[in-house]
């Protein structure tokens, strides 16, 4: 599989909400970093548990906005919702031997646009633009 195909499979498995199944595309020494909260998740089981135990109002759904992939790395921009909570994740993947070895992930918070530039911009639908 190409890097892009691996990332597509990752998000497909995440969308199943069977987070144990995501191990199919993760390496045994997988590491996830969340720089904004200063957290690191080691291992397949911890990755599955942290996703399974996160509070939700229903099943999680992941919409891929964009993927940019090279030979051994990829970046995805994904919208995430459980029907009540809405978020966006920017994920930087490292891939080796057909498996994801690491992810560095950012969860940016939306913010209100400054009114002093309203004459220079247009508002994006749902606050999120795409550049596919």
C-alpha positions in Angstrom: 0.0 0.0 0.0 1.1 3.6 -0.6 1.4 6.0 2.3 -1.9 7.7 1.1 -3.7 4.3 1.1 -2.4 3.5 4.6 -3.8 6.8 5.9 -7.1 6.3 4.1 -7.3 2.8 5.7 -6.4 4.4 9.1 -9.3 6.8 8.9 -11.7 4.1 7.6 -10.8 2.0 10.6 -11.2 4.9 13.0 -14.7 5.6 11.5 -15.7 2.0 12.4 -15.3 3.0 16.1 -13.6 -0.4 16.6 -10.4 1.2 17.8 -8.7 -2.1 18.3 -9.0 -2.7 14.5 -6.8 0.3 13.9 -3.9 -1.8 15.0 -4.0 -3.3 11.5 -2.1 -0.3 10.2 0.0 0.6 13.3 3.5 -0.6 14.0 4.3 -2.5 17.2 6.3 0.5 18.4 3.7 3.1 17.6 3.8 6.5 19.3 1.2 9.3 19.2 2.1 12.9 20.3 -0.3 15.6 21.2 2.0 18.7 21.5 -0.8 21.0 22.6 -1.5 19.1 25.7 2.0 17.8 26.2 0.9 14.1 26.0 2.5 11.0 24.4 0.7 7.7 23.9 2.9 4.6 23.6 1.7 1.4 22.1 -1.3 -0.1 20.3 -3.4 -0.9 23.4 -3.0 2.5 24.8 -4.0 4.1 21.5 -7.2 1.9 21.3 -8.1 2.6 25.0 -7.6 6.4 24.8 -9.9 6.5 21.8 -12.5 4.1 23.3 -12.6 5.8 26.7 -12.9 9.4 25.3 -16.4 10.7 26.3 -18.8 10.9 23.4 -22.5 11.4 22.6 -22.5 8.7 20.0 -20.3 7.1 17.4 -17.4 9.1 16.0 -17.4 10.0 12.4 -14.3 11.2 10.5 -14.5 13.2 7.3 -11.2 13.5 5.4 -10.8 17.0 4.1 -7.3 16.5 2.6 -4.4 14.1 2.6 -0.9 15.0 1.3 1.4 12.0 1.2 5.1 11.2 0.4 6.9 7.9 0.5 7.4 7.7 4.3 5.1 10.4 5.6 1.7 11.9 5.2 -0.5 14.7 6.6 -4.2 14.6 6.9 -6.8 17.2 7.7 -9.9 15.5 9.2 -13.2 16.8 10.6 -14.4 14.8 13.6 -17.9 14.6 15.2 -20.0 12.5 17.5 -23.1 14.4 16.5 -22.7 16.9 19.3 -19.0 17.6 19.5 -17.2 18.9 16.4 -13.5 19.2 15.9 -10.7 19.2 13.4 -7.5 17.3 13.5 -4.3 17.9 11.6 -2.3 14.7 11.8 1.4 14.2 10.7 2.1 10.5 10.1 5.4 8.7 9.9 5.3 5.4 8.0 7.8 2.6 7.8 7.5 -0.9 6.2 3.8 -0.3 5.4 2.8 0.6 9.0 2.3 3.9 10.8 5.1 4.3 13.4 4.1 7.7 14.7 1.6 10.5 14.6 2.0 14.1 15.8 -1.5 15.5 16.0 -2.9 19.0 16.5 -6.5 19.8 17.5 -6.9 23.5 16.7 -9.8 25.5 18.3 -11.9 27.7 16.0 -12.0 31.4 16.9 -14.1 34.3 15.9 -12.8 36.4 13.0 -11.7 40.0 13.7 -14.2 42.5 12.5 -11.5 45.0 11.4 -10.7 42.8 8.4 -14.3 41.9 7.3 -14.0 44.1 4.2 -11.0 42.0 3.0 -12.4 38.4 3.6 -15.3 36.2 3.0 -16.7 33.7 5.6 -16.1 30.0 4.9 -19.0 27.6 5.0 -19.0 25.9 8.5 -15.9 27.9 9.3 -13.7 25.4 7.6 -12.2 25.8 4.1 -10.8 23.2 1.9 -8.0 23.4 -0.6 -8.2 20.1 -2.3 
